[in-house]
Amino acid sequence: MDPVSVKEAGAQIARLINAAQRGRGISITRRGKPVAQLVPPPQLQPRGLPDLAAFRKAIKLRGTSLSKTLIAQRKHERY
């Protein structure tokens, strides 16, 4: 990491952010001692949708299923 004083960092913040965006880390110092770091954000991998097969298997039905109940109610309302 490149050391930069607080005074320089304040004057050149846009340049330092651009450098961090390109992957360079910046160490900000006060009187020669590091006080902060400007680092690029972690690269996030786009995630797809989770596989819900195990979740569906874990669901235990109680009573009559919703689809059977709905079909029965529709038949009852028609006649």
PyMOL Python script that loads the backbone (N, CA, C, O; Angstrom):
from pymol import cmd

cmd.read_pdbstr("""\
ATOM      1  N   MET A   1       0.831  -1.180   0.000  1.00  0.00           N
ATOM      2  CA  MET A   1       0.000   0.000   0.000  1.00  0.00           C
ATOM      3  C   MET A   1       0.873   1.239   0.000  1.00  0.00           C
ATOM      4  O   MET A   1       1.872   1.328   0.713  1.00  0.00           O
ATOM      5  N   ASP A   2       0.471   2.171  -0.807  1.00  0.00           N
ATOM      6  CA  ASP A   2       1.202   3.426  -0.896  1.00  0.00           C
ATOM      7  C   ASP A   2       0.809   4.340   0.262  1.00  0.00           C
ATOM      8  O   ASP A   2      -0.379   4.601   0.451  1.00  0.00           O
ATOM      9  N   PRO A   3       1.773   4.832   1.043  1.00  0.00           N
ATOM     10  CA  PRO A   3       1.427   5.756   2.131  1.00  0.00           C
ATOM     11  C   PRO A   3       1.184   7.171   1.612  1.00  0.00           C
ATOM     12  O   PRO A   3       1.907   7.657   0.743  1.00  0.00           O
ATOM     13  N   VAL A   4       0.167   7.818   2.150  1.00  0.00           N
ATOM     14  CA  VAL A   4      -0.189   9.191   1.788  1.00  0.00           C
ATOM     15  C   VAL A   4      -0.571   9.899   3.079  1.00  0.00           C
ATOM     16  O   VAL A   4      -1.266   9.321   3.915  1.00  0.00           O
ATOM     17  N   SER A   5      -0.132  11.133   3.256  1.00  0.00           N
ATOM     18  CA  SER A   5      -0.479  11.872   4.470  1.00  0.00           C
ATOM     19  C   SER A   5      -1.943  12.310   4.423  1.00  0.00           C
ATOM     20  O   SER A   5      -2.551  12.367   3.354  1.00  0.00           O
ATOM     21  N   VAL A   6      -2.497  12.618   5.591  1.00  0.00           N
ATOM     22  CA  VAL A   6      -3.887  13.061   5.679  1.00  0.00           C
ATOM     23  C   VAL A   6      -4.089  14.314   4.842  1.00  0.00           C
ATOM     24  O   VAL A   6      -5.098  14.442   4.150  1.00  0.00           O
ATOM     25  N   LYS A   7      -3.137  15.240   4.899  1.00  0.00           N
ATOM     26  CA  LYS A   7      -3.246  16.494   4.148  1.00  0.00           C
ATOM     27  C   LYS A   7      -3.296  16.216   2.643  1.00  0.00           C
ATOM     28  O   LYS A   7      -4.127  16.779   1.930  1.00  0.00           O
ATOM     29  N   GLU A   8      -2.388  15.333   2.159  1.00  0.00           N
ATOM     30  CA  GLU A   8      -2.393  14.978   0.738  1.00  0.00           C
ATOM     31  C   GLU A   8      -3.682  14.268   0.357  1.00  0.00           C
ATOM     32  O   GLU A   8      -4.249  14.525  -0.705  1.00  0.00           O
ATOM     33  N   ALA A   9      -4.149  13.363   1.238  1.00  0.00           N
ATOM     34  CA  ALA A   9      -5.370  12.610   0.942  1.00  0.00           C
ATOM     35  C   ALA A   9      -6.562  13.548   0.793  1.00  0.00           C
ATOM     36  O   ALA A   9      -7.399  13.356  -0.089  1.00  0.00           O
ATOM     37  N   GLY A  10      -6.641  14.560   1.651  1.00  0.00           N
ATOM     38  CA  GLY A  10      -7.738  15.520   1.556  1.00  0.00           C
ATOM     39  C   GLY A  10      -7.697  16.300   0.260  1.00  0.00           C
ATOM     40  O   GLY A  10      -8.738  16.595  -0.327  1.00  0.00           O
ATOM     41  N   ALA A  11      -6.505  16.635  -0.186  1.00  0.00           N
ATOM     42  CA  ALA A  11      -6.356  17.434  -1.396  1.00  0.00           C
ATOM     43  C   ALA A  11      -6.545  16.604  -2.664  1.00  0.00           C
ATOM     44  O   ALA A  11      -6.911  17.140  -3.710  1.00  0.00           O
ATOM     45  N   GLN A  12      -6.295  15.297  -2.572  1.00  0.00           N
ATOM     46  CA  GLN A  12      -6.323  14.459  -3.777  1.00  0.00           C
ATOM     47  C   GLN A  12      -7.263  13.258  -3.631  1.00  0.00           C
ATOM     48  O   GLN A  12      -6.979  12.181  -4.155  1.00  0.00           O
ATOM     49  N   ILE A  13      -8.360  13.438  -2.932  1.00  0.00           N
ATOM     50  CA  ILE A  13      -9.244  12.310  -2.635  1.00  0.00           C
ATOM     51  C   ILE A  13      -9.793  11.649  -3.901  1.00  0.00           C
ATOM     52  O   ILE A  13      -9.906  10.425  -3.954  1.00  0.00           O
ATOM     53  N   ALA A  14     -10.132  12.435  -4.907  1.00  0.00           N
ATOM     54  CA  ALA A  14     -10.679  11.863  -6.138  1.00  0.00           C
ATOM     55  C   ALA A  14      -9.650  10.943  -6.817  1.00  0.00           C
ATOM     56  O   ALA A  14      -9.993   9.862  -7.295  1.00  0.00           O
ATOM     57  N   ARG A  15      -8.400  11.383  -6.850  1.00  0.00           N
ATOM     58  CA  ARG A  15      -7.339  10.568  -7.463  1.00  0.00           C
ATOM     59  C   ARG A  15      -7.128   9.282  -6.669  1.00  0.00           C
ATOM     60  O   ARG A  15      -6.928   8.216  -7.253  1.00  0.00           O
ATOM     61  N   LEU A  16      -7.171   9.379  -5.344  1.00  0.00           N
ATOM     62  CA  LEU A  16      -6.973   8.203  -4.502  1.00  0.00           C
ATOM     63  C   LEU A  16      -8.133   7.207  -4.650  1.00  0.00           C
ATOM     64  O   LEU A  16      -7.917   5.996  -4.655  1.00  0.00           O
ATOM     65  N   ILE A  17      -9.337   7.716  -4.768  1.00  0.00           N
ATOM     66  CA  ILE A  17     -10.483   6.828  -4.977  1.00  0.00           C
ATOM     67  C   ILE A  17     -10.379   6.121  -6.319  1.00  0.00           C
ATOM     68  O   ILE A  17     -10.687   4.934  -6.425  1.00  0.00           O
ATOM     69  N   ASN A  18      -9.952   6.838  -7.333  1.00  0.00           N
ATOM     70  CA  ASN A  18      -9.754   6.207  -8.643  1.00  0.00           C
ATOM     71  C   ASN A  18      -8.697   5.114  -8.572  1.00  0.00           C
ATOM     72  O   ASN A  18      -8.848   4.062  -9.194  1.00  0.00           O
ATOM     73  N   ALA A  19      -7.627   5.356  -7.817  1.00  0.00           N
ATOM     74  CA  ALA A  19      -6.575   4.346  -7.669  1.00  0.00           C
ATOM     75  C   ALA A  19      -7.113   3.118  -6.936  1.00  0.00           C
ATOM     76  O   ALA A  19      -6.801   1.988  -7.310  1.00  0.00           O
ATOM     77  N   ALA A  20      -7.909   3.330  -5.908  1.00  0.00           N
ATOM     78  CA  ALA A  20      -8.506   2.207  -5.177  1.00  0.00           C
ATOM     79  C   ALA A  20      -9.473   1.444  -6.068  1.00  0.00           C
ATOM     80  O   ALA A  20      -9.558   0.218  -5.998  1.00  0.00           O
ATOM     81  N   GLN A  21     -10.188   2.160  -6.888  1.00  0.00           N
ATOM     82  CA  GLN A  21     -11.131   1.518  -7.801  1.00  0.00           C
ATOM     83  C   GLN A  21     -10.397   0.623  -8.802  1.00  0.00           C
ATOM     84  O   GLN A  21     -10.936  -0.391  -9.247  1.00  0.00           O
ATOM     85  N   ARG A  22      -9.178   0.998  -9.150  1.00  0.00           N
ATOM     86  CA  ARG A  22      -8.367   0.189 -10.062  1.00  0.00           C
ATOM     87  C   ARG A  22      -7.675  -0.965  -9.349  1.00  0.00           C
ATOM     88  O   ARG A  22      -6.992  -1.765  -9.987  1.00  0.00           O
ATOM     89  N   GLY A  23      -7.847  -1.061  -8.011  1.00  0.00           N
ATOM     90  CA  GLY A  23      -7.290  -2.186  -7.278  1.00  0.00           C
ATOM     91  C   GLY A  23      -6.096  -1.876  -6.398  1.00  0.00           C
ATOM     92  O   GLY A  23      -5.534  -2.787  -5.791  1.00  0.00           O
ATOM     93  N   ARG A  24      -5.691  -0.618  -6.311  1.00  0.00           N
ATOM     94  CA  ARG A  24      -4.537  -0.243  -5.488  1.00  0.00           C
ATOM     95  C   ARG A  24      -4.986   0.173  -4.102  1.00  0.00           C
ATOM     96  O   ARG A  24      -5.935   0.945  -3.970  1.00  0.00           O
ATOM     97  N   GLY A  25      -4.333  -0.317  -3.078  1.00  0.00           N
ATOM     98  CA  GLY A  25      -4.633   0.083  -1.715  1.00  0.00           C
ATOM     99  C   GLY A  25      -3.819   1.312  -1.327  1.00  0.00           C
ATOM    100  O   GLY A  25      -2.676   1.468  -1.757  1.00  0.00           O
ATOM    101  N   ILE A  26      -4.404   2.174  -0.521  1.00  0.00           N
ATOM    102  CA  ILE A  26      -3.747   3.404  -0.081  1.00  0.00           C
ATOM    103  C   ILE A  26      -3.749   3.425   1.447  1.00  0.00           C
ATOM    104  O   ILE A  26      -4.790   3.206   2.066  1.00  0.00           O
ATOM    105  N   SER A  27      -2.602   3.683   2.054  1.00  0.00           N
ATOM    106  CA  SER A  27      -2.490   3.823   3.499  1.00  0.00           C
ATOM    107  C   SER A  27      -2.398   5.311   3.814  1.00  0.00           C
ATOM    108  O   SER A  27      -1.509   6.002   3.317  1.00  0.00           O
ATOM    109  N   ILE A  28      -3.314   5.800   4.635  1.00  0.00           N
ATOM    110  CA  ILE A  28      -3.323   7.218   4.998  1.00  0.00           C
ATOM    111  C   ILE A  28      -2.627   7.361   6.349  1.00  0.00           C
ATOM    112  O   ILE A  28      -2.967   6.678   7.315  1.00  0.00           O
ATOM    113  N   THR A  29      -1.649   8.262   6.396  1.00  0.00           N
ATOM    114  CA  THR A  29      -0.828   8.410   7.602  1.00  0.00           C
ATOM    115  C   THR A  29      -0.971   9.798   8.209  1.00  0.00           C
ATOM    116  O   THR A  29      -1.272  10.776   7.525  1.00  0.00           O
ATOM    117  N   ARG A  30      -0.743   9.847   9.527  1.00  0.00           N
ATOM    118  CA  ARG A  30      -0.692  11.113  10.248  1.00  0.00           C
ATOM    119  C   ARG A  30       0.615  11.072  11.034  1.00  0.00           C
ATOM    120  O   ARG A  30       0.813  10.199  11.879  1.00  0.00           O
ATOM    121  N   ARG A  31       1.504  12.022  10.750  1.00  0.00           N
ATOM    122  CA  ARG A  31       2.832  12.088  11.373  1.00  0.00           C
ATOM    123  C   ARG A  31       3.605  10.785  11.189  1.00  0.00           C
ATOM    124  O   ARG A  31       4.316  10.331  12.085  1.00  0.00           O
ATOM    125  N   GLY A  32       3.445  10.194  10.000  1.00  0.00           N
ATOM    126  CA  GLY A  32       4.192   8.989   9.658  1.00  0.00           C
ATOM    127  C   GLY A  32       3.598   7.679  10.153  1.00  0.00           C
ATOM    128  O   GLY A  32       4.118   6.608   9.840  1.00  0.00           O
ATOM    129  N   LYS A  33       2.512   7.750  10.924  1.00  0.00           N
ATOM    130  CA  LYS A  33       1.886   6.525  11.447  1.00  0.00           C
ATOM    131  C   LYS A  33       0.571   6.274  10.708  1.00  0.00           C
ATOM    132  O   LYS A  33      -0.221   7.198  10.523  1.00  0.00           O
ATOM    133  N   PRO A  34       0.337   5.039  10.288  1.00  0.00           N
ATOM    134  CA  PRO A  34      -0.902   4.743   9.563  1.00  0.00           C
ATOM    135  C   PRO A  34      -2.137   4.947  10.458  1.00  0.00           C
ATOM    136  O   PRO A  34      -2.175   4.492  11.601  1.00  0.00           O
ATOM    137  N   VAL A  35      -3.139   5.638   9.910  1.00  0.00           N
ATOM    138  CA  VAL A  35      -4.376   5.877  10.650  1.00  0.00           C
ATOM    139  C   VAL A  35      -5.607   5.350   9.911  1.00  0.00           C
ATOM    140  O   VAL A  35      -6.663   5.171  10.518  1.00  0.00           O
ATOM    141  N   ALA A  36      -5.479   5.103   8.624  1.00  0.00           N
ATOM    142  CA  ALA A  36      -6.620   4.610   7.841  1.00  0.00           C
ATOM    143  C   ALA A  36      -6.109   3.939   6.574  1.00  0.00           C
ATOM    144  O   ALA A  36      -4.968   4.139   6.156  1.00  0.00           O
ATOM    145  N   GLN A  37      -6.983   3.141   5.978  1.00  0.00           N
ATOM    146  CA  GLN A  37      -6.656   2.497   4.710  1.00  0.00           C
ATOM    147  C   GLN A  37      -7.808   2.685   3.742  1.00  0.00           C
ATOM    148  O   GLN A  37      -8.979   2.593   4.112  1.00  0.00           O
ATOM    149  N   LEU A  38      -7.453   2.947   2.510  1.00  0.00           N
ATOM    150  CA  LEU A  38      -8.428   3.047   1.436  1.00  0.00           C
ATOM    151  C   LEU A  38      -8.166   1.856   0.527  1.00  0.00           C
ATOM    152  O   LEU A  38      -7.142   1.788  -0.152  1.00  0.00           O
ATOM    153  N   VAL A  39      -9.102   0.923   0.525  1.00  0.00           N
ATOM    154  CA  VAL A  39      -8.906  -0.313  -0.244  1.00  0.00           C
ATOM    155  C   VAL A  39     -10.077  -0.510  -1.191  1.00  0.00           C
ATOM    156  O   VAL A  39     -11.167   0.009  -0.949  1.00  0.00           O
ATOM    157  N   PRO A  40      -9.860  -1.263  -2.276  1.00  0.00           N
ATOM    158  CA  PRO A  40     -10.965  -1.532  -3.195  1.00  0.00           C
ATOM    159  C   PRO A  40     -11.981  -2.459  -2.536  1.00  0.00           C
ATOM    160  O   PRO A  40     -11.617  -3.260  -1.675  1.00  0.00           O
ATOM    161  N   PRO A  41     -13.240  -2.362  -2.928  1.00  0.00           N
ATOM    162  CA  PRO A  41     -14.257  -3.244  -2.348  1.00  0.00           C
ATOM    163  C   PRO A  41     -14.022  -4.682  -2.806  1.00  0.00           C
ATOM    164  O   PRO A  41     -13.423  -4.907  -3.857  1.00  0.00           O
ATOM    165  N   PRO A  42     -14.486  -5.649  -2.031  1.00  0.00           N
ATOM    166  CA  PRO A  42     -14.324  -7.042  -2.446  1.00  0.00           C
ATOM    167  C   PRO A  42     -15.138  -7.307  -3.708  1.00  0.00           C
ATOM    168  O   PRO A  42     -16.222  -6.753  -3.891  1.00  0.00           O
ATOM    169  N   GLN A  43     -14.610  -8.146  -4.557  1.00  0.00           N
ATOM    170  CA  GLN A  43     -15.302  -8.493  -5.792  1.00  0.00           C
ATOM    171  C   GLN A  43     -16.402  -9.490  -5.471  1.00  0.00           C
ATOM    172  O   GLN A  43     -16.124 -10.617  -5.060  1.00  0.00           O
ATOM    173  N   LEU A  44     -17.622  -9.088  -5.653  1.00  0.00           N
ATOM    174  CA  LEU A  44     -18.760  -9.945  -5.354  1.00  0.00           C
ATOM    175  C   LEU A  44     -19.126 -10.753  -6.594  1.00  0.00           C
ATOM    176  O   LEU A  44     -19.251 -10.216  -7.694  1.00  0.00           O
ATOM    177  N   GLN A  45     -19.290 -12.039  -6.389  1.00  0.00           N
ATOM    178  CA  GLN A  45     -19.705 -12.903  -7.481  1.00  0.00           C
ATOM    179  C   GLN A  45     -21.224 -12.886  -7.555  1.00  0.00           C
ATOM    180  O   GLN A  45     -21.898 -13.046  -6.537  1.00  0.00           O
ATOM    181  N   PRO A  46     -21.761 -12.695  -8.743  1.00  0.00           N
ATOM    182  CA  PRO A  46     -23.220 -12.728  -8.841  1.00  0.00           C
ATOM    183  C   PRO A  46     -23.717 -14.126  -8.493  1.00  0.00           C
ATOM    184  O   PRO A  46     -23.210 -15.127  -8.998  1.00  0.00           O
ATOM    185  N   ARG A  47     -24.708 -14.170  -7.630  1.00  0.00           N
ATOM    186  CA  ARG A  47     -25.233 -15.461  -7.215  1.00  0.00           C
ATOM    187  C   ARG A  47     -26.528 -15.745  -7.957  1.00  0.00           C
ATOM    188  O   ARG A  47     -27.339 -14.853  -8.203  1.00  0.00           O
ATOM    189  N   GLY A  48     -26.696 -17.009  -8.304  1.00  0.00           N
ATOM    190  CA  GLY A  48     -27.950 -17.429  -8.906  1.00  0.00           C
ATOM    191  C   GLY A  48     -28.967 -17.707  -7.809  1.00  0.00           C
ATOM    192  O   GLY A  48     -28.695 -17.508  -6.625  1.00  0.00           O
ATOM    193  N   LEU A  49     -30.090 -18.149  -8.203  1.00  0.00           N
ATOM    194  CA  LEU A  49     -31.119 -18.484  -7.226  1.00  0.00           C
ATOM    195  C   LEU A  49     -30.742 -19.770  -6.510  1.00  0.00           C
ATOM    196  O   LEU A  49     -30.169 -20.667  -7.129  1.00  0.00           O
ATOM    197  N   PRO A  50     -31.044 -19.884  -5.233  1.00  0.00           N
ATOM    198  CA  PRO A  50     -30.681 -21.089  -4.488  1.00  0.00           C
ATOM    199  C   PRO A  50     -31.539 -22.280  -4.919  1.00  0.00           C
ATOM    200  O   PRO A  50     -32.661 -22.115  -5.399  1.00  0.00           O
ATOM    201  N   ASP A  51     -30.993 -23.467  -4.740  1.00  0.00           N
ATOM    202  CA  ASP A  51     -31.726 -24.692  -5.034  1.00  0.00           C
ATOM    203  C   ASP A  51     -32.662 -24.966  -3.854  1.00  0.00           C
ATOM    204  O   ASP A  51     -32.208 -25.114  -2.719  1.00  0.00           O
ATOM    205  N   LEU A  52     -33.941 -25.031  -4.118  1.00  0.00           N
ATOM    206  CA  LEU A  52     -34.928 -25.183  -3.056  1.00  0.00           C
ATOM    207  C   LEU A  52     -35.419 -26.615  -2.896  1.00  0.00           C
ATOM    208  O   LEU A  52     -36.378 -26.851  -2.161  1.00  0.00           O
ATOM    209  N   ALA A  53     -34.789 -27.576  -3.562  1.00  0.00           N
ATOM    210  CA  ALA A  53     -35.247 -28.964  -3.506  1.00  0.00           C
ATOM    211  C   ALA A  53     -35.220 -29.496  -2.080  1.00  0.00           C
ATOM    212  O   ALA A  53     -36.187 -30.121  -1.643  1.00  0.00           O
ATOM    213  N   ALA A  54     -34.138 -29.266  -1.346  1.00  0.00           N
ATOM    214  CA  ALA A  54     -34.045 -29.762   0.029  1.00  0.00           C
ATOM    215  C   ALA A  54     -35.080 -29.082   0.917  1.00  0.00           C
ATOM    216  O   ALA A  54     -35.657 -29.721   1.797  1.00  0.00           O
ATOM    217  N   PHE A  55     -35.318 -27.807   0.698  1.00  0.00           N
ATOM    218  CA  PHE A  55     -36.320 -27.079   1.474  1.00  0.00           C
ATOM    219  C   PHE A  55     -37.712 -27.660   1.238  1.00  0.00           C
ATOM    220  O   PHE A  55     -38.483 -27.855   2.177  1.00  0.00           O
ATOM    221  N   ARG A  56     -38.023 -27.934  -0.039  1.00  0.00           N
ATOM    222  CA  ARG A  56     -39.338 -28.488  -0.367  1.00  0.00           C
ATOM    223  C   ARG A  56     -39.533 -29.864   0.257  1.00  0.00           C
ATOM    224  O   ARG A  56     -40.626 -30.187   0.722  1.00  0.00           O
ATOM    225  N   LYS A  57     -38.477 -30.676   0.269  1.00  0.00           N
ATOM    226  CA  LYS A  57     -38.570 -32.013   0.867  1.00  0.00           C
ATOM    227  C   LYS A  57     -38.773 -31.927   2.374  1.00  0.00           C
ATOM    228  O   LYS A  57     -39.394 -32.812   2.962  1.00  0.00           O
ATOM    229  N   ALA A  58     -38.265 -30.888   3.001  1.00  0.00           N
ATOM    230  CA  ALA A  58     -38.362 -30.747   4.456  1.00  0.00           C
ATOM    231  C   ALA A  58     -39.751 -30.309   4.914  1.00  0.00           C
ATOM    232  O   ALA A  58     -40.075 -30.437   6.095  1.00  0.00           O
ATOM    233  N   ILE A  59     -40.572 -29.797   4.008  1.00  0.00           N
ATOM    234  CA  ILE A  59     -41.905 -29.331   4.372  1.00  0.00           C
ATOM    235  C   ILE A  59     -42.823 -30.538   4.539  1.00  0.00           C
ATOM    236  O   ILE A  59     -42.956 -31.364   3.635  1.00  0.00           O
ATOM    237  N   LYS A  60     -43.445 -30.625   5.690  1.00  0.00           N
ATOM    238  CA  LYS A  60     -44.382 -31.710   5.981  1.00  0.00           C
ATOM    239  C   LYS A  60     -45.801 -31.162   5.888  1.00  0.00           C
ATOM    240  O   LYS A  60     -46.137 -30.171   6.536  1.00  0.00           O
ATOM    241  N   LEU A  61     -46.633 -31.816   5.074  1.00  0.00           N
ATOM    242  CA  LEU A  61     -48.009 -31.382   4.918  1.00  0.00           C
ATOM    243  C   LEU A  61     -48.858 -31.922   6.053  1.00  0.00           C
ATOM    244  O   LEU A  61     -48.679 -33.062   6.481  1.00  0.00           O
ATOM    245  N   ARG A  62     -49.773 -31.114   6.536  1.00  0.00           N
ATOM    246  CA  ARG A  62     -50.738 -31.541   7.547  1.00  0.00           C
ATOM    247  C   ARG A  62     -52.121 -31.373   6.954  1.00  0.00           C
ATOM    248  O   ARG A  62     -52.432 -30.332   6.377  1.00  0.00           O
ATOM    249  N   GLY A  63     -52.929 -32.365   7.090  1.00  0.00           N
ATOM    250  CA  GLY A  63     -54.290 -32.274   6.576  1.00  0.00           C
ATOM    251  C   GLY A  63     -54.319 -32.388   5.069  1.00  0.00           C
ATOM    252  O   GLY A  63     -53.430 -32.978   4.456  1.00  0.00           O
ATOM    253  N   THR A  64     -55.349 -31.817   4.485  1.00  0.00           N
ATOM    254  CA  THR A  64     -55.530 -31.876   3.038  1.00  0.00           C
ATOM    255  C   THR A  64     -54.680 -30.794   2.373  1.00  0.00           C
ATOM    256  O   THR A  64     -54.513 -29.694   2.902  1.00  0.00           O
ATOM    257  N   SER A  65     -54.150 -31.135   1.205  1.00  0.00           N
ATOM    258  CA  SER A  65     -53.318 -30.152   0.504  1.00  0.00           C
ATOM    259  C   SER A  65     -54.174 -28.981   0.041  1.00  0.00           C
ATOM    260  O   SER A  65     -55.387 -29.110  -0.123  1.00  0.00           O
ATOM    261  N   LEU A  66     -53.543 -27.864  -0.162  1.00  0.00           N
ATOM    262  CA  LEU A  66     -54.256 -26.651  -0.559  1.00  0.00           C
ATOM    263  C   LEU A  66     -54.916 -26.835  -1.915  1.00  0.00           C
ATOM    264  O   LEU A  66     -56.042 -26.379  -2.120  1.00  0.00           O
ATOM    265  N   SER A  67     -54.241 -27.489  -2.837  1.00  0.00           N
ATOM    266  CA  SER A  67     -54.827 -27.665  -4.168  1.00  0.00           C
ATOM    267  C   SER A  67     -56.080 -28.521  -4.105  1.00  0.00           C
ATOM    268  O   SER A  67     -57.063 -28.219  -4.782  1.00  0.00           O
ATOM    269  N   LYS A  68     -56.068 -29.588  -3.301  1.00  0.00           N
ATOM    270  CA  LYS A  68     -57.263 -30.428  -3.172  1.00  0.00           C
ATOM    271  C   LYS A  68     -58.401 -29.650  -2.503  1.00  0.00           C
ATOM    272  O   LYS A  68     -59.558 -29.777  -2.904  1.00  0.00           O
ATOM    273  N   THR A  69     -58.083 -28.863  -1.510  1.00  0.00           N
ATOM    274  CA  THR A  69     -59.092 -28.052  -0.834  1.00  0.00           C
ATOM    275  C   THR A  69     -59.712 -27.051  -1.792  1.00  0.00           C
ATOM    276  O   THR A  69     -60.930 -26.874  -1.801  1.00  0.00           O
ATOM    277  N   LEU A  70     -58.896 -26.400  -2.589  1.00  0.00           N
ATOM    278  CA  LEU A  70     -59.373 -25.401  -3.541  1.00  0.00           C
ATOM    279  C   LEU A  70     -60.262 -26.034  -4.592  1.00  0.00           C
ATOM    280  O   LEU A  70     -61.312 -25.484  -4.925  1.00  0.00           O
ATOM    281  N   ILE A  71     -59.860 -27.182  -5.119  1.00  0.00           N
ATOM    282  CA  ILE A  71     -60.672 -27.876  -6.127  1.00  0.00           C
ATOM    283  C   ILE A  71     -62.017 -28.273  -5.534  1.00  0.00           C
ATOM    284  O   ILE A  71     -63.049 -28.130  -6.189  1.00  0.00           O
ATOM    285  N   ALA A  72     -62.014 -28.768  -4.305  1.00  0.00           N
ATOM    286  CA  ALA A  72     -63.258 -29.160  -3.648  1.00  0.00           C
ATOM    287  C   ALA A  72     -64.168 -27.954  -3.445  1.00  0.00           C
ATOM    288  O   ALA A  72     -65.376 -28.058  -3.660  1.00  0.00           O
ATOM    289  N   GLN A  73     -63.616 -26.814  -3.036  1.00  0.00           N
ATOM    290  CA  GLN A  73     -64.426 -25.616  -2.828  1.00  0.00           C
ATOM    291  C   GLN A  73     -65.019 -25.119  -4.139  1.00  0.00           C
ATOM    292  O   GLN A  73     -66.166 -24.673  -4.167  1.00  0.00           O
ATOM    293  N   ARG A  74     -64.260 -25.188  -5.218  1.00  0.00           N
ATOM    294  CA  ARG A  74     -64.771 -24.754  -6.514  1.00  0.00           C
ATOM    295  C   ARG A  74     -65.921 -25.640  -6.978  1.00  0.00           C
ATOM    296  O   ARG A  74     -66.920 -25.150  -7.505  1.00  0.00           O
ATOM    297  N   LYS A  75     -65.771 -26.958  -6.776  1.00  0.00           N
ATOM    298  CA  LYS A  75     -66.843 -27.877  -7.160  1.00  0.00           C
ATOM    299  C   LYS A  75     -68.089 -27.608  -6.316  1.00  0.00           C
ATOM    300  O   LYS A  75     -69.205 -27.644  -6.836  1.00  0.00           O
ATOM    301  N   HIS A  76     -67.916 -27.346  -5.048  1.00  0.00           N
ATOM    302  CA  HIS A  76     -69.033 -27.089  -4.158  1.00  0.00           C
ATOM    303  C   HIS A  76     -69.760 -25.797  -4.545  1.00  0.00           C
ATOM    304  O   HIS A  76     -70.989 -25.757  -4.489  1.00  0.00           O
ATOM    305  N   GLU A  77     -69.052 -24.760  -4.930  1.00  0.00           N
ATOM    306  CA  GLU A  77     -69.650 -23.486  -5.296  1.00  0.00           C
ATOM    307  C   GLU A  77     -70.403 -23.568  -6.608  1.00  0.00           C
ATOM    308  O   GLU A  77     -71.376 -22.842  -6.809  1.00  0.00           O
ATOM    309  N   ARG A  78     -69.967 -24.446  -7.507  1.00  0.00           N
ATOM    310  CA  ARG A  78     -70.619 -24.537  -8.809  1.00  0.00           C
ATOM    311  C   ARG A  78     -71.998 -25.160  -8.706  1.00  0.00           C
ATOM    312  O   ARG A  78     -72.896 -24.780  -9.457  1.00  0.00           O
ATOM    313  N   TYR A  79     -72.189 -26.089  -7.814  1.00  0.00           N
ATOM    314  CA  TYR A  79     -73.430 -26.867  -7.785  1.00  0.00           C
ATOM    315  C   TYR A  79     -74.251 -26.585  -6.596  1.00  0.00           C
ATOM    316  O   TYR A  79     -75.325 -27.166  -6.435  1.00  0.00           O
TER     317      TYR A  79
END
""", "prot")
cmd.dss("prot")
cmd.show_as("cartoon", "prot")
cmd.util.cbc("prot")
cmd.orient("prot")
